[in-house]
Amino acid sequence: MRDRVRELIQTMIESELEAVLSRPRYARRPKADPENYGGCGVAGHRHGHRSRSLLGTFGRVEIAVPRARLDTSEGKTTEWKSKALRAYQRRTNQADSLIAGAYLAGTNTRRVRRALAAVFGGAVSKDTVSRVWRKVKADWDAWNARSLAAEPVVRLILDGTVVRVRLDRKATSIVLLVVLGVREDGQKVLLAVKNMGGETSQAWRAVLDDLVKRGLRQPEFLIVDGGTGLEQALAALWGDVPTQRCTVHKHRNLLAHAPPRLHDEVSADYNDMIYAASPAEIEQRRRAFLRKWRLKCKAVADSLEEAGDRLFTFTRLPPSQWKSARTTNAIERLHEEFKRRIKTQTVLPSAETAAMLFWALLASGQITMRKVDGWHSLTQKLADKPIDLAA
């Protein structure tokens, strides 16, 4: 099989050179036709072959590539270069895709080598996998510089995810800042994923400023996890944009302020309030929650009050959107899937590799995102009146 593949590739390259010289091997160049100037090909001569090694899904084969010198208009000669087999090309595009796909599926470099050994005849080393992965960086750089002016984004979901990478030969935890957009048709789209050294207001502001610089328009609604740095950055940039604080994160905060024996009771009361059917019911149950827990565990009541009306901004939206607007679950699910995919690697090679992998899993289709719930009503304006916080 490999012999036939080698013969096919060599024949293809030989035919390419014959078309350039307008004659097969050992044949003379045809005389010029005055009525068809330029139809006799390029003047030049062959001068042997050189051996090239090519790795493909068929394994590794040695190919005899023909060589030729072509005459130039300046009276000099230049080496002919095949377009079918580029200079320094050592792998086919299909081989690169297969190697990168196996890596994206959540397999580390050594396991990719072992998994693809049978396909490539043991010709794939972990260094080869790393080199193929680095070729993705060109697409990654282009994605980071792309214009966002044409993106019809109406909603942003912002959060950070912690991954372990190798810095100065030590395993270190870093935070990737992730910005997810929701288009007018409800489709979620990844806008940014960056390592900025933490979740400070300066870090988040740098990410947001870059999005604005590339043309991102002001969103109509924001969903955040409640981190201080993020909220400060958003207040300075888009202070008048309605912001929803994730109800799931606040639930965890409440439990952190209550003794374990009260967790079930806190959860039941909180869920009755958050998942009530109407803004009026939410107001009523919030007042009841605060009266009860001020007496039973004041720290829980204080934690709820700390969130203010941002915990209930979703009530200004049509009820069909409440499910998707209450939490940062859309981005949390991406975090979970990303971490599941990188579980076999334990520690990623670098901070940039971690961000690239997050993007590549989505760009390659390994991870897909569906439309948000209630997307049909995304064009409706928010209600002006928030719920009454008087307790």
MIDREN-65550 format. One record per residue (C-alpha): residue number from 1; residue in one letter; x, y, z. Coordinates in pm, 1 decimal, always signed. Example, Ala and Ser with C-alpha at 12.3 -4.5 7.8 and 13.67 -1.06 7.14 Angstrom:
2
+-----+-----+----------+----------+----------+
!   n ! res !        X !        Y !        Z !
+-----+-----+----------+----------+----------+
!   1 !   A !  +1230.0 !   -450.0 !   +780.0 !
!   2 !   S !  +1367.0 !   -106.0 !   +714.0 !
+-----+-----+----------+----------+----------+
This chain:
391
+-----+-----+----------+----------+----------+
!   n ! res !        X !        Y !        Z !
+-----+-----+----------+----------+----------+
!   1 !   M !     +0.0 !     +0.0 !     +0.0 !
!   2 !   R !   +277.0 !   +242.2 !    +89.1 !
!   3 !   D !   +456.0 !   +163.4 !   -240.1 !
!   4 !   R !   +144.4 !   +261.9 !   -434.1 !
!   5 !   V !   +107.2 !   +580.5 !   -232.6 !
!   6 !   R !   +471.2 !   +666.0 !   -299.6 !
!   7 !   E !   +428.9 !   +599.4 !   -673.6 !
!   8 !   L !   +115.3 !   +817.4 !   -683.1 !
!   9 !   I !   +285.7 !  +1113.7 !   -510.4 !
!  10 !   Q !   +598.7 !  +1086.8 !   -725.6 !
!  11 !   T !   +390.2 !  +1068.3 !  -1043.9 !
!  12 !   M !   +193.8 !  +1375.9 !   -935.4 !
!  13 !   I !   +513.2 !  +1578.1 !   -875.8 !
!  14 !   E !   +670.9 !  +1457.5 !  -1201.5 !
!  15 !   S !   +356.9 !  +1565.1 !  -1389.8 !
!  16 !   E !   +374.0 !  +1905.6 !  -1223.7 !
!  17 !   L !   +732.6 !  +1954.8 !  -1343.1 !
!  18 !   E !   +649.7 !  +1830.3 !  -1693.5 !
!  19 !   A !   +374.7 !  +2094.1 !  -1715.5 !
!  20 !   V !   +620.6 !  +2366.3 !  -1615.2 !
!  21 !   L !   +887.7 !  +2256.7 !  -1866.2 !
!  22 !   S !   +630.5 !  +2154.4 !  -2130.8 !
!  23 !   R !   +807.7 !  +1826.4 !  -2188.5 !
!  24 !   P !   +843.8 !  +1486.0 !  -2019.9 !
!  25 !   R !  +1169.7 !  +1351.0 !  -1891.9 !
!  26 !   Y !  +1441.3 !  +1295.0 !  -2160.2 !
!  27 !   A !  +1232.7 !  +1483.1 !  -2419.3 !
!  28 !   R !  +1337.2 !  +1797.4 !  -2604.9 !
!  29 !   R !  +1165.6 !  +2129.9 !  -2550.0 !
!  30 !   P !   +922.1 !  +2201.7 !  -2833.7 !
!  31 !   K !   +997.4 !  +2487.8 !  -3069.0 !
!  32 !   A !   +834.2 !  +2820.2 !  -2993.8 !
!  33 !   D !   +512.3 !  +2900.4 !  -3175.7 !
!  34 !   P !   +510.7 !  +3266.1 !  -3290.2 !
!  35 !   E !   +130.7 !  +3272.6 !  -3284.5 !
!  36 !   N !   +116.0 !  +3130.9 !  -2931.2 !
!  37 !   Y !   +388.9 !  +3318.2 !  -2746.0 !
!  38 !   G !   +450.8 !  +3180.6 !  -2400.8 !
!  39 !   G !   +276.7 !  +2853.1 !  -2478.1 !
!  40 !   C !   +593.6 !  +2644.4 !  -2469.3 !
!  41 !   G !   +642.9 !  +2653.1 !  -2097.8 !
!  42 !   V !   +939.1 !  +2778.7 !  -1901.4 !
!  43 !   A !  +1296.1 !  +2724.6 !  -2021.0 !
!  44 !   G !  +1504.2 !  +2511.9 !  -1789.8 !
!  45 !   H !  +1659.9 !  +2172.8 !  -1728.4 !
!  46 !   R !  +1631.5 !  +1884.1 !  -1486.5 !
!  47 !   H !  +1918.4 !  +1786.6 !  -1259.6 !
!  48 !   G !  +1839.9 !  +1468.7 !  -1071.5 !
!  49 !   H !  +1628.0 !  +1389.3 !   -767.3 !
!  50 !   R !  +1642.5 !  +1438.1 !   -393.0 !
!  51 !   S !  +1490.0 !  +1216.6 !   -126.6 !
!  52 !   R !  +1210.1 !  +1355.3 !    +89.3 !
!  53 !   S !  +1041.3 !  +1184.7 !   +384.0 !
!  54 !   L !   +663.8 !  +1237.3 !   +411.0 !
!  55 !   L !   +438.7 !  +1131.9 !   +698.5 !
!  56 !   G !    +70.4 !  +1075.4 !   +626.6 !
!  57 !   T !   -220.5 !   +860.6 !   +735.8 !
!  58 !   F !    -57.4 !   +589.0 !   +524.6 !
!  59 !   G !   +256.1 !   +599.7 !   +742.5 !
!  60 !   R !   +602.4 !   +731.5 !   +653.1 !
!  61 !   V !   +726.6 !   +700.7 !   +294.6 !
!  62 !   E !  +1046.5 !   +811.5 !   +118.2 !
!  63 !   I !   +977.4 !  +1007.2 !   -201.8 !
!  64 !   A !  +1218.8 !  +1084.3 !   -486.2 !
!  65 !   V !  +1139.6 !  +1447.2 !   -569.9 !
!  66 !   P !  +1261.9 !  +1567.6 !   -912.4 !
!  67 !   R !  +1487.4 !  +1874.3 !   -925.4 !
!  68 !   A !  +1512.7 !  +2137.1 !  -1198.3 !
!  69 !   R !  +1669.2 !  +2476.8 !  -1270.1 !
!  70 !   L !  +1449.9 !  +2735.7 !  -1443.1 !
!  71 !   D !  +1581.0 !  +3021.1 !  -1656.2 !
!  72 !   T !  +1489.8 !  +3372.5 !  -1544.9 !
!  73 !   S !  +1445.6 !  +3691.4 !  -1747.1 !
!  74 !   E !  +1770.2 !  +3824.6 !  -1596.7 !
!  75 !   G !  +1968.8 !  +3544.2 !  -1760.6 !
!  76 !   K !  +2013.7 !  +3351.7 !  -1437.6 !
!  77 !   T !  +1860.6 !  +3028.7 !  -1309.8 !
!  78 !   T !  +1649.4 !  +2948.2 !  -1005.1 !
!  79 !   E !  +1556.2 !  +2623.1 !   -832.6 !
!  80 !   W !  +1211.1 !  +2487.5 !   -920.7 !
!  81 !   K !   +977.6 !  +2440.0 !   -622.4 !
!  82 !   S !   +684.5 !  +2202.8 !   -623.2 !
!  83 !   K !   +345.2 !  +2342.0 !   -523.7 !
!  84 !   A !   +211.9 !  +1994.2 !   -450.9 !
!  85 !   L !   +481.6 !  +1923.7 !   -190.2 !
!  86 !   R !   +586.4 !  +2246.1 !    -19.7 !
!  87 !   A !   +942.2 !  +2312.8 !    +89.7 !
!  88 !   Y !  +1019.1 !  +2157.0 !   +430.0 !
!  89 !   Q !   +678.7 !  +1986.7 !   +440.6 !
!  90 !   R !   +715.3 !  +1663.1 !   +634.4 !
!  91 !   R !   +350.4 !  +1575.0 !   +706.4 !
!  92 !   T !    +28.6 !  +1581.8 !   +506.1 !
!  93 !   N !   -254.7 !  +1812.4 !   +615.8 !
!  94 !   Q !   -464.1 !  +1506.0 !   +699.4 !
!  95 !   A !   -189.8 !  +1378.2 !   +928.2 !
!  96 !   D !   -167.3 !  +1714.2 !  +1105.1 !
!  97 !   S !   -545.8 !  +1721.5 !  +1147.9 !
!  98 !   L !   -549.9 !  +1372.4 !  +1292.6 !
!  99 !   I !   -268.0 !  +1448.1 !  +1538.7 !
! 100 !   A !   -420.9 !  +1780.1 !  +1648.4 !
! 101 !   G !   -766.1 !  +1621.2 !  +1676.1 !
! 102 !   A !   -636.7 !  +1349.5 !  +1907.2 !
! 103 !   Y !   -469.2 !  +1612.9 !  +2124.7 !
! 104 !   L !   -785.9 !  +1823.2 !  +2136.8 !
! 105 !   A !   -987.0 !  +1520.1 !  +2242.3 !
! 106 !   G !   -807.9 !  +1537.2 !  +2575.6 !
! 107 !   T !   -502.2 !  +1316.7 !  +2519.2 !
! 108 !   N !   -156.7 !  +1433.7 !  +2618.9 !
! 109 !   T !   +141.2 !  +1432.9 !  +2381.5 !
! 110 !   R !   +281.3 !  +1095.0 !  +2487.9 !
! 111 !   R !    -59.3 !   +926.5 !  +2468.7 !
! 112 !   V !   -120.5 !  +1071.6 !  +2122.5 !
! 113 !   R !   +207.7 !   +915.2 !  +2012.4 !
! 114 !   R !   +106.6 !   +574.5 !  +2146.3 !
! 115 !   A !   -250.6 !   +597.2 !  +2016.8 !
! 116 !   L !   -141.8 !   +687.0 !  +1661.2 !
! 117 !   A !   +161.0 !   +456.3 !  +1646.9 !
! 118 !   A !    -28.1 !   +192.3 !  +1448.5 !
! 119 !   V !   -163.7 !   +448.0 !  +1200.9 !
! 120 !   F !   +170.4 !   +616.6 !  +1134.3 !
! 121 !   G !   +396.0 !   +319.6 !  +1182.9 !
! 122 !   G !   +542.7 !   +455.5 !  +1505.5 !
! 123 !   A !   +664.2 !   +770.4 !  +1329.0 !
! 124 !   V !   +490.7 !  +1021.2 !  +1557.9 !
! 125 !   S !   +692.4 !  +1147.1 !  +1853.9 !
! 126 !   K !   +567.6 !  +1369.4 !  +2133.4 !
! 127 !   D !   +778.3 !  +1647.9 !  +1980.1 !
! 128 !   T !   +592.3 !  +1602.0 !  +1652.1 !
! 129 !   V !   +261.4 !  +1642.1 !  +1835.8 !
! 130 !   S !   +389.1 !  +1959.1 !  +2000.5 !
! 131 !   R !   +504.1 !  +2103.3 !  +1665.8 !
! 132 !   V !   +166.9 !  +2032.0 !  +1505.0 !
! 133 !   W !     -6.2 !  +2198.2 !  +1798.1 !
! 134 !   R !   +210.4 !  +2508.3 !  +1762.1 !
! 135 !   K !    +90.2 !  +2544.8 !  +1402.1 !
! 136 !   V !   -252.9 !  +2618.6 !  +1548.6 !
! 137 !   K !   -105.0 !  +2936.8 !  +1697.8 !
! 138 !   A !   -136.8 !  +3123.8 !  +1368.3 !
! 139 !   D !   -514.6 !  +3071.7 !  +1372.7 !
! 140 !   W !   -521.0 !  +3157.4 !  +1743.7 !
! 141 !   D !   -342.2 !  +3489.7 !  +1684.9 !
! 142 !   A !   -581.9 !  +3575.2 !  +1400.8 !
! 143 !   W !   -881.9 !  +3496.1 !  +1622.5 !
! 144 !   N !   -749.8 !  +3722.0 !  +1898.3 !
! 145 !   A !   -709.1 !  +4010.5 !  +1651.7 !
! 146 !   R !  -1035.8 !  +3969.4 !  +1460.7 !
! 147 !   S !  -1285.3 !  +4255.2 !  +1432.6 !
! 148 !   L !  -1598.3 !  +4230.0 !  +1647.1 !
! 149 !   A !  -1780.0 !  +4519.2 !  +1479.7 !
! 150 !   A !  -2013.6 !  +4284.1 !  +1291.9 !
! 151 !   E !  -2096.1 !  +4066.5 !  +1594.9 !
! 152 !   P !  -2461.1 !  +4131.4 !  +1695.5 !
! 153 !   V !  -2390.8 !  +4063.0 !  +2064.3 !
! 154 !   V !  -2664.7 !  +4169.7 !  +2307.0 !
! 155 !   R !  -2554.7 !  +3990.6 !  +2623.5 !
! 156 !   L !  -2224.9 !  +3904.4 !  +2791.9 !
! 157 !   I !  -2146.7 !  +3629.5 !  +3041.2 !
! 158 !   L !  -1815.6 !  +3673.2 !  +3223.8 !
! 159 !   D !  -1629.8 !  +3441.4 !  +3458.6 !
! 160 !   G !  -1288.0 !  +3294.9 !  +3534.4 !
! 161 !   T !  -1170.0 !  +2933.8 !  +3541.2 !
! 162 !   V !   -867.8 !  +2793.6 !  +3724.1 !
! 163 !   V !   -622.3 !  +2561.3 !  +3544.4 !
! 164 !   R !   -280.3 !  +2427.2 !  +3637.0 !
! 165 !   V !    +12.8 !  +2510.3 !  +3412.5 !
! 166 !   R !   +390.2 !  +2481.4 !  +3426.8 !
! 167 !   L !   +565.9 !  +2809.4 !  +3510.8 !
! 168 !   D !   +939.6 !  +2812.0 !  +3578.8 !
! 169 !   R !   +929.3 !  +2430.5 !  +3590.8 !
! 170 !   K !   +670.7 !  +2435.4 !  +3868.7 !
! 171 !   A !   +302.3 !  +2344.5 !  +3856.9 !
! 172 !   T !   +107.2 !  +2665.3 !  +3920.7 !
! 173 !   S !   -262.8 !  +2747.3 !  +3923.3 !
! 174 !   I !   -367.9 !  +3035.4 !  +3698.2 !
! 175 !   V !   -702.9 !  +3194.8 !  +3615.5 !
! 176 !   L !   -828.9 !  +3218.4 !  +3257.7 !
! 177 !   L !  -1068.6 !  +3511.0 !  +3209.7 !
! 178 !   V !  -1349.1 !  +3400.7 !  +2977.5 !
! 179 !   V !  -1601.6 !  +3624.3 !  +2800.7 !
! 180 !   L !  -1899.2 !  +3460.2 !  +2634.9 !
! 181 !   G !  -2135.1 !  +3657.5 !  +2411.6 !
! 182 !   V !  -2497.5 !  +3594.1 !  +2320.7 !
! 183 !   R !  -2601.7 !  +3708.5 !  +1974.2 !
! 184 !   E !  -2942.5 !  +3849.3 !  +1880.7 !
! 185 !   D !  -3047.8 !  +3504.7 !  +1757.0 !
! 186 !   G !  -2957.6 !  +3348.3 !  +2093.6 !
! 187 !   Q !  -2642.0 !  +3171.4 !  +1975.5 !
! 188 !   K !  -2357.1 !  +3175.6 !  +2226.3 !
! 189 !   V !  -2011.3 !  +3269.4 !  +2096.5 !
! 190 !   L !  -1670.9 !  +3280.9 !  +2264.0 !
! 191 !   L !  -1531.9 !  +3635.6 !  +2251.6 !
! 192 !   A !  -1219.0 !  +3615.6 !  +2465.0 !
! 193 !   V !  -1015.4 !  +3380.4 !  +2681.4 !
! 194 !   K !   -701.5 !  +3526.5 !  +2835.9 !
! 195 !   N !   -456.3 !  +3478.1 !  +3118.0 !
! 196 !   M !   -410.8 !  +3819.1 !  +3279.4 !
! 197 !   G !   -244.0 !  +3711.7 !  +3603.5 !
! 198 !   G !   -560.8 !  +3706.0 !  +3814.1 !
! 199 !   E !   -914.6 !  +3842.9 !  +3843.5 !
! 200 !   T !   -832.8 !  +4197.3 !  +3952.6 !
! 201 !   S !  -1024.4 !  +4495.5 !  +3820.6 !
! 202 !   Q !   -720.0 !  +4592.6 !  +3612.1 !
! 203 !   A !   -703.7 !  +4246.0 !  +3456.3 !
! 204 !   W !  -1071.2 !  +4243.2 !  +3364.9 !
! 205 !   R !  -1055.7 !  +4602.1 !  +3238.8 !
! 206 !   A !   -770.1 !  +4509.2 !  +3003.8 !
! 207 !   V !   -977.7 !  +4225.2 !  +2857.7 !
! 208 !   L !  -1286.2 !  +4445.6 !  +2817.1 !
! 209 !   D !  -1089.1 !  +4734.7 !  +2666.7 !
! 210 !   D !   -944.6 !  +4498.1 !  +2405.0 !
! 211 !   L !  -1295.4 !  +4382.9 !  +2307.1 !
! 212 !   V !  -1416.4 !  +4742.4 !  +2276.0 !
! 213 !   K !  -1107.7 !  +4837.1 !  +2073.7 !
! 214 !   R !  -1191.8 !  +4561.4 !  +1825.3 !
! 215 !   G !  -1543.0 !  +4694.3 !  +1777.0 !
! 216 !   L !  -1760.0 !  +4517.9 !  +2035.1 !
! 217 !   R !  -2069.8 !  +4727.2 !  +2095.3 !
! 218 !   Q !  -2211.7 !  +4792.1 !  +2439.7 !
! 219 !   P !  -2419.1 !  +4492.6 !  +2554.3 !
! 220 !   E !  -2775.1 !  +4523.7 !  +2678.2 !
! 221 !   F !  -2736.8 !  +4278.6 !  +2966.9 !
! 222 !   L !  -2449.9 !  +4136.8 !  +3174.9 !
! 223 !   I !  -2426.4 !  +3817.4 !  +3381.0 !
! 224 !   V !  -2141.2 !  +3794.0 !  +3632.6 !
! 225 !   D !  -2031.7 !  +3570.5 !  +3919.8 !
! 226 !   G !  -2009.6 !  +3851.9 !  +4174.8 !
! 227 !   G !  -1630.2 !  +3886.5 !  +4188.1 !
! 228 !   T !  -1520.1 !  +4226.7 !  +4313.8 !
! 229 !   G !  -1259.6 !  +4287.0 !  +4042.3 !
! 230 !   L !  -1501.2 !  +4211.3 !  +3759.7 !
! 231 !   E !  -1779.8 !  +4426.4 !  +3902.8 !
! 232 !   Q !  -1543.3 !  +4722.2 !  +3947.0 !
! 233 !   A !  -1422.6 !  +4693.1 !  +3586.6 !
! 234 !   L !  -1778.2 !  +4673.3 !  +3453.2 !
! 235 !   A !  -1893.7 !  +4967.2 !  +3667.6 !
! 236 !   A !  -1616.7 !  +5184.9 !  +3522.3 !
! 237 !   L !  -1688.3 !  +5085.7 !  +3161.0 !
! 238 !   W !  -2060.5 !  +5002.8 !  +3141.9 !
! 239 !   G !  -2200.3 !  +5129.0 !  +3471.2 !
! 240 !   D !  -2551.1 !  +5180.1 !  +3331.8 !
! 241 !   V !  -2589.5 !  +4831.1 !  +3179.2 !
! 242 !   P !  -2828.4 !  +4602.7 !  +3375.9 !
! 243 !   T !  -2620.3 !  +4338.0 !  +3553.3 !
! 244 !   Q !  -2733.5 !  +4004.0 !  +3691.1 !
! 245 !   R !  -2536.9 !  +3842.4 !  +3972.0 !
! 246 !   C !  -2528.1 !  +3463.2 !  +3942.5 !
! 247 !   T !  -2785.2 !  +3309.1 !  +4177.3 !
! 248 !   V !  -2587.4 !  +2985.0 !  +4201.9 !
! 249 !   H !  -2277.2 !  +3165.2 !  +4326.3 !
! 250 !   K !  -2485.6 !  +3352.9 !  +4582.3 !
! 251 !   H !  -2638.2 !  +3023.7 !  +4698.8 !
! 252 !   R !  -2287.0 !  +2894.8 !  +4770.0 !
! 253 !   N !  -2209.3 !  +3215.3 !  +4961.5 !
! 254 !   L !  -2516.3 !  +3168.9 !  +5180.9 !
! 255 !   L !  -2419.3 !  +2811.0 !  +5264.0 !
! 256 !   A !  -2067.9 !  +2927.5 !  +5352.2 !
! 257 !   H !  -2222.8 !  +3156.4 !  +5618.2 !
! 258 !   A !  -2445.7 !  +2886.3 !  +5769.7 !
! 259 !   P !  -2355.1 !  +2584.6 !  +5984.6 !
! 260 !   P !  -2383.8 !  +2250.1 !  +5800.3 !
! 261 !   R !  -2695.7 !  +2148.0 !  +5996.3 !
! 262 !   L !  -2885.5 !  +2440.5 !  +5840.0 !
! 263 !   H !  -2773.0 !  +2392.6 !  +5478.2 !
! 264 !   D !  -3081.6 !  +2203.4 !  +5363.8 !
! 265 !   E !  -3314.4 !  +2458.5 !  +5519.3 !
! 266 !   V !  -3126.3 !  +2753.5 !  +5372.3 !
! 267 !   S !  -3129.2 !  +2588.4 !  +5028.2 !
! 268 !   A !  -3502.9 !  +2518.7 !  +5043.8 !
! 269 !   D !  -3591.5 !  +2876.5 !  +5141.3 !
! 270 !   Y !  -3351.2 !  +3027.4 !  +4889.3 !
! 271 !   N !  -3475.7 !  +2814.1 !  +4599.0 !
! 272 !   D !  -3838.9 !  +2894.2 !  +4685.2 !
! 273 !   M !  -3749.1 !  +3261.6 !  +4652.3 !
! 274 !   I !  -3530.5 !  +3249.9 !  +4339.5 !
! 275 !   Y !  -3755.1 !  +3014.9 !  +4144.0 !
! 276 !   A !  -4084.3 !  +3184.2 !  +4228.3 !
! 277 !   A !  -4315.7 !  +3235.7 !  +3931.7 !
! 278 !   S !  -4347.5 !  +3615.6 !  +3934.7 !
! 279 !   P !  -4164.7 !  +3928.2 !  +4057.1 !
! 280 !   A !  -4436.3 !  +3984.9 !  +4319.1 !
! 281 !   E !  -4385.3 !  +3634.9 !  +4463.3 !
! 282 !   I !  -4007.6 !  +3685.4 !  +4466.2 !
! 283 !   E !  -4050.2 !  +4010.8 !  +4662.7 !
! 284 !   Q !  -4277.6 !  +3840.5 !  +4914.1 !
! 285 !   R !  -4049.1 !  +3539.7 !  +4964.8 !
! 286 !   R !  -3740.4 !  +3758.8 !  +4990.8 !
! 287 !   R !  -3898.6 !  +3952.0 !  +5279.2 !
! 288 !   A !  -3994.2 !  +3625.2 !  +5446.4 !
! 289 !   F !  -3639.6 !  +3489.3 !  +5397.8 !
! 290 !   L !  -3481.0 !  +3794.6 !  +5559.4 !
! 291 !   R !  -3720.8 !  +3800.0 !  +5857.3 !
! 292 !   K !  -3660.3 !  +3433.1 !  +5930.8 !
! 293 !   W !  -3282.8 !  +3425.3 !  +5889.1 !
! 294 !   R !  -3212.3 !  +3747.3 !  +6074.9 !
! 295 !   L !  -3334.1 !  +3561.8 !  +6379.1 !
! 296 !   K !  -3197.3 !  +3217.2 !  +6297.6 !
! 297 !   C !  -2856.5 !  +3303.7 !  +6142.0 !
! 298 !   K !  -2792.3 !  +3671.8 !  +6081.8 !
! 299 !   A !  -2486.2 !  +3608.9 !  +5863.7 !
! 300 !   V !  -2707.4 !  +3437.4 !  +5603.8 !
! 301 !   A !  -2949.5 !  +3733.2 !  +5592.6 !
! 302 !   D !  -2660.7 !  +3979.8 !  +5568.3 !
! 303 !   S !  -2509.3 !  +3786.2 !  +5278.2 !
! 304 !   L !  -2838.0 !  +3798.6 !  +5086.6 !
! 305 !   E !  -2876.7 !  +4170.4 !  +5145.5 !
! 306 !   E !  -2518.6 !  +4229.4 !  +5028.9 !
! 307 !   A !  -2615.6 !  +4120.5 !  +4676.3 !
! 308 !   G !  -2881.4 !  +4392.3 !  +4656.3 !
! 309 !   D !  -3107.9 !  +4417.9 !  +4353.2 !
! 310 !   R !  -2843.0 !  +4270.8 !  +4119.5 !
! 311 !   L !  -2948.5 !  +3925.8 !  +4235.5 !
! 312 !   F !  -3294.0 !  +3987.5 !  +4088.1 !
! 313 !   T !  -3218.2 !  +4179.3 !  +3767.2 !
! 314 !   F !  -3346.1 !  +3879.6 !  +3571.7 !
! 315 !   T !  -3701.0 !  +3971.0 !  +3679.2 !
! 316 !   R !  -3685.0 !  +4268.3 !  +3439.6 !
! 317 !   L !  -3663.7 !  +4024.1 !  +3148.9 !
! 318 !   P !  -3949.6 !  +3824.2 !  +2993.5 !
! 319 !   P !  -4014.0 !  +3507.5 !  +3202.4 !
! 320 !   S !  -3901.2 !  +3287.3 !  +2910.2 !
! 321 !   Q !  -3545.8 !  +3418.7 !  +2961.6 !
! 322 !   W !  -3527.5 !  +3376.9 !  +3337.8 !
! 323 !   K !  -3369.3 !  +3033.4 !  +3323.7 !
! 324 !   S !  -3076.9 !  +3143.7 !  +3104.4 !
! 325 !   A !  -3033.8 !  +3486.3 !  +3269.0 !
! 326 !   R !  -3028.5 !  +3387.1 !  +3637.1 !
! 327 !   T !  -2687.3 !  +3222.8 !  +3637.4 !
! 328 !   T !  -2351.5 !  +3194.6 !  +3464.3 !
! 329 !   N !  -2427.1 !  +2825.9 !  +3400.6 !
! 330 !   A !  -2363.8 !  +2867.5 !  +3026.1 !
! 331 !   I !  -1999.8 !  +2950.1 !  +3090.8 !
! 332 !   E !  -1975.4 !  +2716.7 !  +3392.4 !
! 333 !   R !  -2064.8 !  +2424.1 !  +3164.5 !
! 334 !   L !  -1784.2 !  +2524.1 !  +2930.6 !
! 335 !   H !  -1545.2 !  +2528.8 !  +3226.2 !
! 336 !   E !  -1650.2 !  +2180.0 !  +3330.1 !
! 337 !   E !  -1615.6 !  +2037.8 !  +2979.8 !
! 338 !   F !  -1277.3 !  +2206.0 !  +2934.8 !
! 339 !   K !  -1149.8 !  +2062.1 !  +3262.0 !
! 340 !   R !  -1279.9 !  +1717.2 !  +3167.6 !
! 341 !   R !  -1089.4 !  +1734.3 !  +2838.7 !
! 342 !   I !   -759.8 !  +1836.8 !  +3001.2 !
! 343 !   K !   -788.8 !  +1591.2 !  +3288.3 !
! 344 !   T !   -537.3 !  +1352.2 !  +3128.9 !
! 345 !   Q !   -274.4 !  +1625.3 !  +3105.4 !
! 346 !   T !   -283.2 !  +1722.1 !  +3475.5 !
! 347 !   V !    -50.6 !  +2018.4 !  +3411.5 !
! 348 !   L !    -54.6 !  +2211.4 !  +3082.1 !
! 349 !   P !   +277.3 !  +2323.4 !  +2927.8 !
! 350 !   S !   +215.0 !  +2698.6 !  +2960.6 !
! 351 !   A !    -45.8 !  +2965.8 !  +3030.0 !
! 352 !   E !    -79.8 !  +3043.8 !  +2658.3 !
! 353 !   T !   -129.3 !  +2676.7 !  +2575.1 !
! 354 !   A !   -416.5 !  +2661.9 !  +2824.4 !
! 355 !   A !   -594.2 !  +2957.8 !  +2663.5 !
! 356 !   M !   -530.2 !  +2823.9 !  +2312.8 !
! 357 !   L !   -669.0 !  +2482.9 !  +2405.8 !
! 358 !   F !   -986.1 !  +2638.6 !  +2549.0 !
! 359 !   W !  -1040.2 !  +2824.1 !  +2219.9 !
! 360 !   A !   -939.9 !  +2532.0 !  +1997.0 !
! 361 !   L !  -1185.9 !  +2291.7 !  +2161.2 !
! 362 !   L !  -1466.0 !  +2526.2 !  +2055.3 !
! 363 !   A !  -1320.1 !  +2624.9 !  +1716.3 !
! 364 !   S !  -1270.7 !  +2259.6 !  +1616.2 !
! 365 !   G !  -1620.3 !  +2154.9 !  +1721.6 !
! 366 !   Q !  -1497.6 !  +1930.1 !  +2003.7 !
! 367 !   I !  -1720.9 !  +2141.5 !  +2231.1 !
! 368 !   T !  -2042.8 !  +2291.9 !  +2095.3 !
! 369 !   M !  -2274.0 !  +2558.6 !  +2235.0 !
! 370 !   R !  -2648.3 !  +2581.7 !  +2179.2 !
! 371 !   K !  -2877.3 !  +2882.8 !  +2183.5 !
! 372 !   V !  -2987.6 !  +3026.6 !  +2517.3 !
! 373 !   D !  -3332.9 !  +2948.2 !  +2651.9 !
! 374 !   G !  -3591.6 !  +3210.6 !  +2561.7 !
! 375 !   W !  -3389.3 !  +3345.6 !  +2269.9 !
! 376 !   H !  -3704.3 !  +3432.6 !  +2074.9 !
! 377 !   S !  -3769.0 !  +3720.9 !  +2317.3 !
! 378 !   L !  -3414.2 !  +3862.6 !  +2328.4 !
! 379 !   T !  -3522.5 !  +4166.7 !  +2127.6 !
! 380 !   Q !  -3777.8 !  +4271.7 !  +2390.3 !
! 381 !   K !  -3680.9 !  +4565.8 !  +2610.1 !
! 382 !   L !  -3620.5 !  +4522.2 !  +2981.3 !
! 383 !   A !  -3883.2 !  +4638.9 !  +3228.6 !
! 384 !   D !  -3794.4 !  +4965.0 !  +3401.0 !
! 385 !   K !  -3920.6 !  +4869.7 !  +3744.8 !
! 386 !   P !  -3700.5 !  +4637.2 !  +3954.1 !
! 387 !   I !  -3843.7 !  +4442.6 !  +4245.6 !
! 388 !   D !  -3906.3 !  +4622.8 !  +4574.2 !
! 389 !   L !  -3622.5 !  +4547.5 !  +4816.3 !
! 390 !   A !  -3798.3 !  +4693.9 !  +5120.3 !
! 391 !   A !  -3813.5 !  +4423.4 !  +5384.8 !
+-----+-----+----------+----------+----------+
